[in-house]
Structure formats: structure tokens, C-alpha cells
Amino acid sequence: MERQYRNHLSGYLHWDQLVHAEDWLLFEKNIGAYICIDEVALSRGELYTVLTNKEAHGGKGSMIAIIKGTDVHTVTSVLLKLSRRRRYQVREITLDMAPNMEQIARICFPAAKRVTDRFHVQKLAYEAVQE
């Protein structure tokens, strides 16, 4: 029954992202003026870059992209598939202090103001006070 659903009823075999789904997924319609980029480690330790729409508050429509890896070339090659118009509508991108995320943001969203997320700033301040 499960195979019947997947192969015939769900449209899975005709999904437009099936070919590259193990490496990246892109949902251009979810992009907004305020976005966030970060890396996450999944269950086996593999790293993914995740791009989300902050205005969706983690709900439906918040995922813009999930890309296997955090390498600048790998991530930018996927994010540059977003239309230029959509990429230039981004006004602000929140990111951590990783140099690769800064470079990705600069290349893919050149018109966006880059903001370091509060968590990483607080962590640095806390560590400085402890010393």
C-alpha cells in the first residue's frame, strides 16, 4: 500500500526536484525580505546549509533552501538558481560569524544587509567576560 501511494498517487516520481533532492532542495516562492542562513548537523553528523524566511516564524513556507554541505562553491551554485529579482528583494540576511556564510551571503544576496545573529554575539561576550 505504501509503495502504491508513493509510486502512483503522491506524484513523487514526477516531482520536479526528485533528481537532485538528496543534494539540495529549493523553494523560491518562500523567499522574503528577511531571511536567515545557518548550517545544521543532522543525525549522522553530515552538515547542511539551511536558508529560511524569518517572517514565516518557522511555520509553513519558511524553508527556502536546504543544501548538502557548507562549502561556498557548492552552496552558491544552488542559491544562484534563485532568480536575480528574488535575490535582490532580500533586504536583510541573518547569519552566524562563519566566514563561509558571510561569503555566501555577499555573493548570493549582494543588496541585503548582513546581520550577525544574537546568539553568537552573546556567546562571544560571555566568553570574553569569563576570561
N, CA, C and O atoms as CSV, one atom per row, in Angstrom:
chain,resi,resn,atom,element,x,y,z
A,1,MET,N,N,0.815,-1.191,0.000
A,1,MET,CA,C,0.000,0.000,0.000
A,1,MET,C,C,0.870,1.272,0.000
A,1,MET,O,O,0.589,2.227,-0.725
A,2,GLU,N,N,1.942,1.265,0.837
A,2,GLU,CA,C,2.830,2.421,0.922
A,2,GLU,C,C,3.516,2.680,-0.425
A,2,GLU,O,O,3.591,3.821,-0.879
A,3,ARG,N,N,4.009,1.626,-1.050
A,3,ARG,CA,C,4.670,1.754,-2.352
A,3,ARG,C,C,3.673,2.232,-3.408
A,3,ARG,O,O,4.016,3.055,-4.257
A,4,GLN,N,N,2.464,1.729,-3.359
A,4,GLN,CA,C,1.415,2.134,-4.294
A,4,GLN,C,C,1.166,3.644,-4.177
A,4,GLN,O,O,1.054,4.349,-5.180
A,5,TYR,N,N,1.082,4.117,-2.940
A,5,TYR,CA,C,0.861,5.548,-2.719
A,5,TYR,C,C,2.029,6.357,-3.293
A,5,TYR,O,O,1.826,7.303,-4.054
A,6,ARG,N,N,3.270,5.968,-2.911
A,6,ARG,CA,C,4.446,6.718,-3.347
A,6,ARG,C,C,4.588,6.723,-4.862
A,6,ARG,O,O,4.833,7.770,-5.461
A,7,ASN,N,N,4.436,5.560,-5.483
A,7,ASN,CA,C,4.702,5.446,-6.917
A,7,ASN,C,C,3.572,5.931,-7.817
A,7,ASN,O,O,3.816,6.268,-8.976
A,8,HIS,N,N,2.354,5.974,-7.316
A,8,HIS,CA,C,1.239,6.301,-8.208
A,8,HIS,C,C,0.382,7.477,-7.748
A,8,HIS,O,O,-0.031,8.289,-8.576
A,9,LEU,N,N,0.109,7.585,-6.470
A,9,LEU,CA,C,-0.826,8.602,-6.005
A,9,LEU,C,C,-0.167,9.915,-5.584
A,9,LEU,O,O,-0.751,10.983,-5.770
A,10,SER,N,N,1.019,9.850,-5.028
A,10,SER,CA,C,1.643,11.045,-4.445
A,10,SER,C,C,2.258,11.990,-5.468
A,10,SER,O,O,2.455,13.168,-5.171
A,11,GLY,N,N,2.559,11.509,-6.645
A,11,GLY,CA,C,3.251,12.323,-7.634
A,11,GLY,C,C,4.757,12.357,-7.417
A,11,GLY,O,O,5.463,13.110,-8.088
A,12,TYR,N,N,5.251,11.554,-6.492
A,12,TYR,CA,C,6.671,11.513,-6.142
A,12,TYR,C,C,7.557,11.287,-7.364
A,12,TYR,O,O,8.573,11.962,-7.526
A,13,LEU,N,N,7.182,10.348,-8.218
A,13,LEU,CA,C,8.019,10.026,-9.381
A,13,LEU,C,C,8.074,11.156,-10.401
A,13,LEU,O,O,8.950,11.165,-11.266
A,14,HIS,N,N,7.146,12.111,-10.309
A,14,HIS,CA,C,7.107,13.232,-11.248
A,14,HIS,C,C,7.491,14.552,-10.574
A,14,HIS,O,O,7.343,15.622,-11.164
A,15,TRP,N,N,7.982,14.468,-9.346
A,15,TRP,CA,C,8.374,15.650,-8.576
A,15,TRP,C,C,9.511,16.355,-9.287
A,15,TRP,O,O,10.491,15.712,-9.665
A,16,ASP,N,N,9.407,17.652,-9.478
A,16,ASP,CA,C,10.414,18.399,-10.233
A,16,ASP,C,C,11.778,18.480,-9.538
A,16,ASP,O,O,12.762,18.851,-10.178
A,17,GLN,N,N,11.862,18.143,-8.251
A,17,GLN,CA,C,13.143,18.193,-7.546
A,17,GLN,C,C,13.702,16.806,-7.226
A,17,GLN,O,O,14.706,16.689,-6.524
A,18,LEU,N,N,13.066,15.776,-7.731
A,18,LEU,CA,C,13.469,14.405,-7.421
A,18,LEU,C,C,14.925,14.115,-7.794
A,18,LEU,O,O,15.638,13.453,-7.039
A,19,VAL,N,N,15.364,14.602,-8.943
A,19,VAL,CA,C,16.703,14.310,-9.463
A,19,VAL,C,C,17.808,14.773,-8.505
A,19,VAL,O,O,18.818,14.087,-8.349
A,20,HIS,N,N,17.621,15.919,-7.871
A,20,HIS,CA,C,18.665,16.482,-7.008
A,20,HIS,C,C,18.272,16.535,-5.529
A,20,HIS,O,O,18.984,17.141,-4.729
A,21,ALA,N,N,17.172,15.921,-5.159
A,21,ALA,CA,C,16.634,16.041,-3.799
A,21,ALA,C,C,17.587,15.565,-2.705
A,21,ALA,O,O,17.511,16.057,-1.579
A,22,GLU,N,N,18.465,14.641,-2.997
A,22,GLU,CA,C,19.408,14.180,-1.973
A,22,GLU,C,C,20.517,15.199,-1.722
A,22,GLU,O,O,21.158,15.165,-0.671
A,23,ASP,N,N,20.748,16.099,-2.666
A,23,ASP,CA,C,21.810,17.095,-2.528
A,23,ASP,C,C,21.290,18.489,-2.179
A,23,ASP,O,O,21.932,19.219,-1.423
A,24,TRP,N,N,20.144,18.856,-2.718
A,24,TRP,CA,C,19.580,20.167,-2.411
A,24,TRP,C,C,18.104,20.250,-2.792
A,24,TRP,O,O,17.626,19.564,-3.696
A,25,LEU,N,N,17.406,21.117,-2.067
A,25,LEU,CA,C,16.015,21.452,-2.361
A,25,LEU,C,C,15.904,22.969,-2.346
A,25,LEU,O,O,16.524,23.633,-1.515
A,26,LEU,N,N,15.119,23.515,-3.260
A,26,LEU,CA,C,14.975,24.957,-3.386
A,26,LEU,C,C,13.496,25.302,-3.534
A,26,LEU,O,O,12.804,24.746,-4.387
A,27,PHE,N,N,13.020,26.220,-2.702
A,27,PHE,CA,C,11.622,26.653,-2.736
A,27,PHE,C,C,11.601,28.170,-2.900
A,27,PHE,O,O,11.429,28.912,-1.933
A,28,GLU,N,N,11.781,28.612,-4.138
A,28,GLU,CA,C,11.936,30.038,-4.441
A,28,GLU,C,C,10.751,30.873,-3.980
A,28,GLU,O,O,10.927,32.016,-3.558
A,29,LYS,N,N,9.561,30.324,-4.055
A,29,LYS,CA,C,8.366,31.104,-3.692
A,29,LYS,C,C,8.354,31.497,-2.218
A,29,LYS,O,O,7.600,32.388,-1.826
A,30,ASN,N,N,9.177,30.847,-1.395
A,30,ASN,CA,C,9.196,31.132,0.041
A,30,ASN,C,C,10.133,32.273,0.436
A,30,ASN,O,O,10.177,32.659,1.604
A,31,ILE,N,N,10.876,32.812,-0.520
A,31,ILE,CA,C,11.832,33.867,-0.188
A,31,ILE,C,C,11.081,35.134,0.209
A,31,ILE,O,O,9.993,35.411,-0.294
A,32,GLY,N,N,11.676,35.890,1.111
A,32,GLY,CA,C,11.074,37.138,1.573
A,32,GLY,C,C,12.150,38.183,1.795
A,32,GLY,O,O,13.309,37.973,1.440
A,33,ALA,N,N,11.776,39.295,2.375
A,33,ALA,CA,C,12.705,40.400,2.600
A,33,ALA,C,C,13.701,40.109,3.720
A,33,ALA,O,O,14.804,40.657,3.733
A,34,TYR,N,N,13.310,39.244,4.661
A,34,TYR,CA,C,14.154,38.945,5.823
A,34,TYR,C,C,14.397,37.443,5.885
A,34,TYR,O,O,13.473,36.660,6.105
A,35,ILE,N,N,15.655,37.054,5.688
A,35,ILE,CA,C,15.977,35.632,5.657
A,35,ILE,C,C,17.117,35.317,6.624
A,35,ILE,O,O,17.764,36.211,7.168
A,36,CYS,N,N,17.337,34.038,6.818
A,36,CYS,CA,C,18.339,33.552,7.762
A,36,CYS,C,C,19.100,32.400,7.105
A,36,CYS,O,O,18.494,31.553,6.449
A,37,ILE,N,N,20.414,32.361,7.276
A,37,ILE,CA,C,21.214,31.258,6.752
A,37,ILE,C,C,22.037,30.675,7.900
A,37,ILE,O,O,22.602,31.412,8.708
A,38,ASP,N,N,22.097,29.360,7.962
A,38,ASP,CA,C,22.850,28.695,9.028
A,38,ASP,C,C,23.197,27.288,8.579
A,38,ASP,O,O,22.616,26.760,7.631
A,39,GLU,N,N,24.156,26.689,9.277
A,39,GLU,CA,C,24.468,25.289,8.995
A,39,GLU,C,C,23.906,24.447,10.133
A,39,GLU,O,O,23.874,24.871,11.289
A,40,VAL,N,N,23.467,23.249,9.779
A,40,VAL,CA,C,22.948,22.312,10.778
A,40,VAL,C,C,23.591,20.951,10.546
A,40,VAL,O,O,23.883,20.569,9.413
A,41,ALA,N,N,23.805,20.233,11.634
A,41,ALA,CA,C,24.327,18.869,11.551
A,41,ALA,C,C,23.159,17.925,11.783
A,41,ALA,O,O,22.435,18.057,12.770
A,42,LEU,N,N,22.979,16.988,10.889
A,42,LEU,CA,C,21.896,16.023,11.035
A,42,LEU,C,C,22.378,14.805,11.810
A,42,LEU,O,O,23.495,14.808,12.329
A,43,SER,N,N,21.569,13.784,11.894
A,43,SER,CA,C,21.809,12.636,12.778
A,43,SER,C,C,23.159,11.950,12.605
A,43,SER,O,O,23.737,11.492,13.591
A,44,ARG,N,N,23.663,11.866,11.419
A,44,ARG,CA,C,24.943,11.179,11.192
A,44,ARG,C,C,26.118,12.155,11.121
A,44,ARG,O,O,27.222,11.782,10.724
A,45,GLY,N,N,25.875,13.388,11.503
A,45,GLY,CA,C,26.934,14.389,11.515
A,45,GLY,C,C,27.142,15.118,10.200
A,45,GLY,O,O,28.011,15.985,10.109
A,46,GLU,N,N,26.358,14.783,9.173
A,46,GLU,CA,C,26.531,15.474,7.906
A,46,GLU,C,C,26.000,16.903,8.027
A,46,GLU,O,O,24.961,17.145,8.640
A,47,LEU,N,N,26.736,17.843,7.429
A,47,LEU,CA,C,26.375,19.255,7.517
A,47,LEU,C,C,25.526,19.683,6.332
A,47,LEU,O,O,25.767,19.279,5.194
A,48,TYR,N,N,24.529,20.509,6.622
A,48,TYR,CA,C,23.667,21.089,5.604
A,48,TYR,C,C,23.581,22.586,5.829
A,48,TYR,O,O,23.643,23.053,6.966
A,49,THR,N,N,23.440,23.336,4.753
A,49,THR,CA,C,23.181,24.760,4.838
A,49,THR,C,C,21.683,24.943,4.657
A,49,THR,O,O,21.086,24.405,3.724
A,50,VAL,N,N,21.083,25.711,5.563
A,50,VAL,CA,C,19.635,25.919,5.541
A,50,VAL,C,C,19.361,27.414,5.406
A,50,VAL,O,O,19.935,28.232,6.126
A,51,LEU,N,N,18.482,27.754,4.478
A,51,LEU,CA,C,18.065,29.137,4.258
A,51,LEU,C,C,16.574,29.215,4.546
A,51,LEU,O,O,15.784,28.487,3.945
A,52,THR,N,N,16.185,30.102,5.470
A,52,THR,CA,C,14.771,30.199,5.858
A,52,THR,C,C,14.274,31.635,5.779
A,52,THR,O,O,15.053,32.586,5.825
A,53,ASN,N,N,12.964,31.767,5.659
A,53,ASN,CA,C,12.287,33.055,5.657
A,53,ASN,C,C,11.916,33.375,7.102
A,53,ASN,O,O,11.104,32.669,7.700
A,54,LYS,N,N,12.498,34.422,7.666
A,54,LYS,CA,C,12.254,34.766,9.071
A,54,LYS,C,C,10.804,35.160,9.318
A,54,LYS,O,O,10.275,34.920,10.403
A,55,GLU,N,N,10.161,35.757,8.329
A,55,GLU,CA,C,8.790,36.236,8.510
A,55,GLU,C,C,7.783,35.099,8.644
A,55,GLU,O,O,6.664,35.322,9.106
A,56,ALA,N,N,8.158,33.894,8.251
A,56,ALA,CA,C,7.255,32.738,8.381
A,56,ALA,C,C,7.318,32.132,9.784
A,56,ALA,O,O,6.517,31.259,10.116
A,57,HIS,N,N,8.265,32.588,10.610
A,57,HIS,CA,C,8.392,32.148,12.011
A,57,HIS,C,C,8.443,30.633,12.170
A,57,HIS,O,O,7.849,30.088,13.100
A,58,GLY,N,N,9.141,29.955,11.277
A,58,GLY,CA,C,9.312,28.507,11.379
A,58,GLY,C,C,8.113,27.697,10.929
A,58,GLY,O,O,8.138,26.469,11.014
A,59,GLY,N,N,7.085,28.339,10.460
A,59,GLY,CA,C,5.878,27.634,10.022
A,59,GLY,C,C,5.926,27.282,8.545
A,59,GLY,O,O,6.990,27.270,7.927
A,60,LYS,N,N,4.772,27.000,7.999
A,60,LYS,CA,C,4.657,26.649,6.586
A,60,LYS,C,C,5.196,27.793,5.722
A,60,LYS,O,O,4.881,28.962,5.944
A,61,GLY,N,N,6.001,27.431,4.753
A,61,GLY,CA,C,6.570,28.429,3.854
A,61,GLY,C,C,7.853,29.063,4.350
A,61,GLY,O,O,8.326,30.039,3.768
A,62,SER,N,N,8.426,28.522,5.421
A,62,SER,CA,C,9.657,29.131,5.939
A,62,SER,C,C,10.917,28.603,5.251
A,62,SER,O,O,11.917,29.318,5.179
A,63,MET,N,N,10.893,27.389,4.753
A,63,MET,CA,C,12.080,26.792,4.128
A,63,MET,C,C,12.269,27.332,2.706
A,63,MET,O,O,11.394,27.187,1.852
A,64,ILE,N,N,13.413,27.949,2.474
A,64,ILE,CA,C,13.761,28.440,1.138
A,64,ILE,C,C,14.699,27.449,0.463
A,64,ILE,O,O,14.536,27.136,-0.716
A,65,ALA,N,N,15.685,26.957,1.213
A,65,ALA,CA,C,16.646,26.007,0.642
A,65,ALA,C,C,17.270,25.158,1.738
A,65,ALA,O,O,17.445,25.599,2.874
A,66,ILE,N,N,17.596,23.936,1.367
A,66,ILE,CA,C,18.433,23.075,2.204
A,66,ILE,C,C,19.433,22.428,1.251
A,66,ILE,O,O,19.057,21.804,0.259
A,67,ILE,N,N,20.713,22.593,1.575
A,67,ILE,CA,C,21.787,22.195,0.671
A,67,ILE,C,C,22.798,21.348,1.429
A,67,ILE,O,O,23.249,21.721,2.512
A,68,LYS,N,N,23.145,20.213,0.854
A,68,LYS,CA,C,24.126,19.324,1.482
A,68,LYS,C,C,25.503,19.982,1.432
A,68,LYS,O,O,26.022,20.276,0.355
A,69,GLY,N,N,26.086,20.209,2.608
A,69,GLY,CA,C,27.402,20.816,2.707
A,69,GLY,C,C,27.347,22.293,3.051
A,69,GLY,O,O,26.282,22.911,3.056
A,70,THR,N,N,28.527,22.848,3.342
A,70,THR,CA,C,28.629,24.265,3.693
A,70,THR,C,C,29.696,24.986,2.870
A,70,THR,O,O,30.005,26.150,3.127
A,71,ASP,N,N,30.245,24.299,1.896
A,71,ASP,CA,C,31.275,24.862,1.025
A,71,ASP,C,C,30.696,26.025,0.210
A,71,ASP,O,O,29.588,25.925,-0.317
A,72,VAL,N,N,31.437,27.111,0.111
A,72,VAL,CA,C,30.970,28.313,-0.586
A,72,VAL,C,C,30.549,27.999,-2.018
A,72,VAL,O,O,29.466,28.401,-2.443
A,73,HIS,N,N,31.381,27.294,-2.762
A,73,HIS,CA,C,31.069,26.993,-4.166
A,73,HIS,C,C,29.798,26.145,-4.282
A,73,HIS,O,O,28.938,26.430,-5.115
A,74,THR,N,N,29.681,25.122,-3.466
A,74,THR,CA,C,28.516,24.229,-3.505
A,74,THR,C,C,27.233,24.994,-3.212
A,74,THR,O,O,26.250,24.877,-3.943
A,75,VAL,N,N,27.250,25.768,-2.149
A,75,VAL,CA,C,26.042,26.481,-1.719
A,75,VAL,C,C,25.677,27.590,-2.700
A,75,VAL,O,O,24.509,27.730,-3.062
A,76,THR,N,N,26.657,28.380,-3.136
A,76,THR,CA,C,26.338,29.470,-4.064
A,76,THR,C,C,25.844,28.942,-5.405
A,76,THR,O,O,24.984,29.564,-6.028
A,77,SER,N,N,26.367,27.817,-5.858
A,77,SER,CA,C,25.906,27.269,-7.142
A,77,SER,C,C,24.420,26.918,-7.090
A,77,SER,O,O,23.731,26.987,-8.108
A,78,VAL,N,N,23.927,26.546,-5.924
A,78,VAL,CA,C,22.495,26.256,-5.777
A,78,VAL,C,C,21.709,27.551,-5.587
A,78,VAL,O,O,20.705,27.765,-6.266
A,79,LEU,N,N,22.147,28.409,-4.682
A,79,LEU,CA,C,21.386,29.631,-4.388
A,79,LEU,C,C,21.317,30.584,-5.577
A,79,LEU,O,O,20.368,31.359,-5.693
A,80,LEU,N,N,22.306,30.534,-6.455
A,80,LEU,CA,C,22.257,31.389,-7.644
A,80,LEU,C,C,21.227,30.901,-8.664
A,80,LEU,O,O,21.000,31.564,-9.676
A,81,LYS,N,N,20.606,29.754,-8.409
A,81,LYS,CA,C,19.492,29.290,-9.240
A,81,LYS,C,C,18.223,30.092,-8.933
A,81,LYS,O,O,17.297,30.129,-9.743
A,82,LEU,N,N,18.186,30.736,-7.753
A,82,LEU,CA,C,17.083,31.643,-7.435
A,82,LEU,C,C,17.149,32.804,-8.419
A,82,LEU,O,O,18.241,33.241,-8.784
A,83,SER,N,N,16.015,33.302,-8.847
A,83,SER,CA,C,16.029,34.400,-9.811
A,83,SER,C,C,16.698,35.636,-9.206
A,83,SER,O,O,16.627,35.878,-8.001
A,84,ARG,N,N,17.335,36.393,-10.062
A,84,ARG,CA,C,18.010,37.628,-9.630
A,84,ARG,C,C,17.021,38.550,-8.928
A,84,ARG,O,O,17.356,39.152,-7.909
A,85,ARG,N,N,15.823,38.666,-9.453
A,85,ARG,CA,C,14.791,39.522,-8.860
A,85,ARG,C,C,14.499,39.110,-7.424
A,85,ARG,O,O,14.401,39.959,-6.538
A,86,ARG,N,N,14.360,37.801,-7.193
A,86,ARG,CA,C,14.074,37.297,-5.840
A,86,ARG,C,C,15.255,37.543,-4.902
A,86,ARG,O,O,15.067,37.929,-3.749
A,87,ARG,N,N,16.470,37.318,-5.399
A,87,ARG,CA,C,17.653,37.501,-4.550
A,87,ARG,C,C,17.840,38.968,-4.163
A,87,ARG,O,O,18.297,39.262,-3.058
A,88,TYR,N,N,17.490,39.889,-5.063
A,88,TYR,CA,C,17.639,41.313,-4.775
A,88,TYR,C,C,16.486,41.875,-3.947
A,88,TYR,O,O,16.570,43.008,-3.473
A,89,GLN,N,N,15.418,41.114,-3.764
A,89,GLN,CA,C,14.332,41.590,-2.900
A,89,GLN,C,C,14.661,41.355,-1.421
A,89,GLN,O,O,13.979,41.885,-0.545
A,90,VAL,N,N,15.698,40.568,-1.143
A,90,VAL,CA,C,16.117,40.312,0.241
A,90,VAL,C,C,16.773,41.579,0.789
A,90,VAL,O,O,17.763,42.065,0.242
A,91,ARG,N,N,16.208,42.105,1.875
A,91,ARG,CA,C,16.728,43.325,2.492
A,91,ARG,C,C,17.713,43.037,3.619
A,91,ARG,O,O,18.624,43.823,3.876
A,92,GLU,N,N,17.518,41.890,4.294
A,92,GLU,CA,C,18.373,41.571,5.434
A,92,GLU,C,C,18.569,40.069,5.529
A,92,GLU,O,O,17.624,39.295,5.371
A,93,ILE,N,N,19.809,39.663,5.790
A,93,ILE,CA,C,20.109,38.243,5.974
A,93,ILE,C,C,20.842,38.081,7.310
A,93,ILE,O,O,21.867,38.717,7.552
A,94,THR,N,N,20.302,37.228,8.156
A,94,THR,CA,C,20.898,36.951,9.461
A,94,THR,C,C,21.771,35.711,9.329
A,94,THR,O,O,21.357,34.714,8.739
A,95,LEU,N,N,22.987,35.776,9.882
A,95,LEU,CA,C,23.923,34.663,9.762
A,95,LEU,C,C,24.817,34.609,10.992
A,95,LEU,O,O,24.865,35.547,11.787
A,96,ASP,N,N,25.526,33.491,11.134
A,96,ASP,CA,C,26.499,33.403,12.221
A,96,ASP,C,C,27.806,34.042,11.749
A,96,ASP,O,O,27.842,34.668,10.690
A,97,MET,N,N,28.854,33.890,12.511
A,97,MET,CA,C,30.110,34.562,12.177
A,97,MET,C,C,31.058,33.711,11.343
A,97,MET,O,O,32.230,34.060,11.203
A,98,ALA,N,N,30.584,32.618,10.794
A,98,ALA,CA,C,31.423,31.755,9.962
A,98,ALA,C,C,31.776,32.490,8.665
A,98,ALA,O,O,30.889,33.033,8.007
A,99,PRO,N,N,33.052,32.515,8.294
A,99,PRO,CA,C,33.470,33.221,7.078
A,99,PRO,C,C,32.781,32.703,5.812
A,99,PRO,O,O,32.497,33.479,4.900
A,100,ASN,N,N,32.512,31.396,5.755
A,100,ASN,CA,C,31.857,30.862,4.552
A,100,ASN,C,C,30.429,31.387,4.417
A,100,ASN,O,O,29.978,31.648,3.301
A,101,MET,N,N,29.711,31.547,5.523
A,101,MET,CA,C,28.342,32.070,5.464
A,101,MET,C,C,28.339,33.537,5.033
A,101,MET,O,O,27.465,33.969,4.282
A,102,GLU,N,N,29.318,34.290,5.509
A,102,GLU,CA,C,29.470,35.699,5.113
A,102,GLU,C,C,29.702,35.791,3.605
A,102,GLU,O,O,29.095,36.622,2.929
A,103,GLN,N,N,30.569,34.947,3.089
A,103,GLN,CA,C,30.885,34.944,1.658
A,103,GLN,C,C,29.665,34.537,0.825
A,103,GLN,O,O,29.385,35.148,-0.206
A,104,ILE,N,N,28.950,33.518,1.267
A,104,ILE,CA,C,27.738,33.066,0.569
A,104,ILE,C,C,26.719,34.197,0.519
A,104,ILE,O,O,26.136,34.465,-0.531
A,105,ALA,N,N,26.501,34.861,1.654
A,105,ALA,CA,C,25.537,35.966,1.725
A,105,ALA,C,C,25.936,37.096,0.782
A,105,ALA,O,O,25.091,37.644,0.075
A,106,ARG,N,N,27.211,37.443,0.769
A,106,ARG,CA,C,27.699,38.531,-0.080
A,106,ARG,C,C,27.523,38.217,-1.561
A,106,ARG,O,O,27.135,39.086,-2.342
A,107,ILE,N,N,27.807,36.976,-1.946
A,107,ILE,CA,C,27.713,36.578,-3.356
A,107,ILE,C,C,26.260,36.454,-3.812
A,107,ILE,O,O,25.899,36.949,-4.880
A,108,CYS,N,N,25.439,35.803,-3.015
A,108,CYS,CA,C,24.074,35.479,-3.444
A,108,CYS,C,C,23.054,36.577,-3.171
A,108,CYS,O,O,22.058,36.691,-3.885
A,109,PHE,N,N,23.297,37.384,-2.141
A,109,PHE,CA,C,22.342,38.427,-1.759
A,109,PHE,C,C,23.090,39.750,-1.562
A,109,PHE,O,O,23.141,40.275,-0.449
A,110,PRO,N,N,23.673,40.291,-2.648
A,110,PRO,CA,C,24.544,41.460,-2.533
A,110,PRO,C,C,23.846,42.729,-2.037
A,110,PRO,O,O,24.506,43.607,-1.481
A,111,ALA,N,N,22.556,42.844,-2.221
A,111,ALA,CA,C,21.834,44.047,-1.793
A,111,ALA,C,C,21.377,43.963,-0.343
A,111,ALA,O,O,20.916,44.956,0.219
A,112,ALA,N,N,21.499,42.800,0.261
A,112,ALA,CA,C,20.990,42.596,1.623
A,112,ALA,C,C,21.987,43.063,2.679
A,112,ALA,O,O,23.200,42.899,2.542
A,113,LYS,N,N,21.438,43.643,3.726
A,113,LYS,CA,C,22.240,43.990,4.901
A,113,LYS,C,C,22.520,42.688,5.645
A,113,LYS,O,O,21.607,41.893,5.869
A,114,ARG,N,N,23.778,42.465,6.029
A,114,ARG,CA,C,24.149,41.244,6.753
A,114,ARG,C,C,24.177,41.526,8.250
A,114,ARG,O,O,24.827,42.469,8.702
A,115,VAL,N,N,23.464,40.697,9.015
A,115,VAL,CA,C,23.336,40.877,10.461
A,115,VAL,C,C,23.796,39.604,11.156
A,115,VAL,O,O,23.348,38.508,10.819
A,116,THR,N,N,24.699,39.752,12.133
A,116,THR,CA,C,25.160,38.594,12.903
A,116,THR,C,C,24.093,38.234,13.924
A,116,THR,O,O,23.586,39.105,14.632
A,117,ASP,N,N,23.753,36.958,14.002
A,117,ASP,CA,C,22.678,36.574,14.921
A,117,ASP,C,C,23.087,36.766,16.380
A,117,ASP,O,O,24.251,36.612,16.750
A,118,ARG,N,N,22.100,37.105,17.180
A,118,ARG,CA,C,22.296,37.471,18.580
A,118,ARG,C,C,22.978,36.368,19.388
A,118,ARG,O,O,23.806,36.663,20.249
A,119,PHE,N,N,22.647,35.121,19.128
A,119,PHE,CA,C,23.204,34.000,19.883
A,119,PHE,C,C,24.728,34.020,19.850
A,119,PHE,O,O,25.377,33.869,20.885
A,120,HIS,N,N,25.297,34.205,18.665
A,120,HIS,CA,C,26.754,34.162,18.527
A,120,HIS,C,C,27.425,35.384,19.157
A,120,HIS,O,O,28.525,35.271,19.697
A,121,VAL,N,N,26.786,36.536,19.095
A,121,VAL,CA,C,27.327,37.736,19.729
A,121,VAL,C,C,27.319,37.557,21.246
A,121,VAL,O,O,28.303,37.874,21.915
A,122,GLN,N,N,26.210,37.048,21.791
A,122,GLN,CA,C,26.117,36.823,23.236
A,122,GLN,C,C,27.147,35.797,23.702
A,122,GLN,O,O,27.737,35.947,24.772
A,123,LYS,N,N,27.360,34.771,22.908
A,123,LYS,CA,C,28.332,33.736,23.254
A,123,LYS,C,C,29.742,34.328,23.344
A,123,LYS,O,O,30.482,34.034,24.283
A,124,LEU,N,N,30.109,35.162,22.370
A,124,LEU,CA,C,31.424,35.813,22.386
A,124,LEU,C,C,31.575,36.722,23.602
A,124,LEU,O,O,32.617,36.719,24.257
A,125,ALA,N,N,30.540,37.495,23.903
A,125,ALA,CA,C,30.581,38.401,25.054
A,125,ALA,C,C,30.732,37.609,26.352
A,125,ALA,O,O,31.510,37.985,27.228
A,126,TYR,N,N,29.993,36.522,26.469
A,126,TYR,CA,C,30.063,35.677,27.664
A,126,TYR,C,C,31.469,35.104,27.838
A,126,TYR,O,O,32.018,35.114,28.939
A,127,GLU,N,N,32.044,34.606,26.747
A,127,GLU,CA,C,33.395,34.037,26.804
A,127,GLU,C,C,34.432,35.093,27.174
A,127,GLU,O,O,35.383,34.800,27.899
A,128,ALA,N,N,34.254,36.319,26.680
A,128,ALA,CA,C,35.186,37.406,27.000
A,128,ALA,C,C,35.111,37.762,28.484
A,128,ALA,O,O,36.137,38.015,29.115
A,129,VAL,N,N,33.909,37.783,29.036
A,129,VAL,CA,C,33.725,38.095,30.454
A,129,VAL,C,C,34.332,37.002,31.324
A,129,VAL,O,O,34.880,37.295,32.386
A,130,GLN,N,N,34.243,35.759,30.894
A,130,GLN,CA,C,34.766,34.633,31.665
A,130,GLN,C,C,36.290,34.640,31.745
A,130,GLN,O,O,36.864,34.104,32.694
A,131,GLU,N,N,36.944,35.240,30.761
A,131,GLU,CA,C,38.419,35.283,30.747
A,131,GLU,C,C,38.931,36.299,31.662
A,131,GLU,O,O,40.144,36.472,31.777
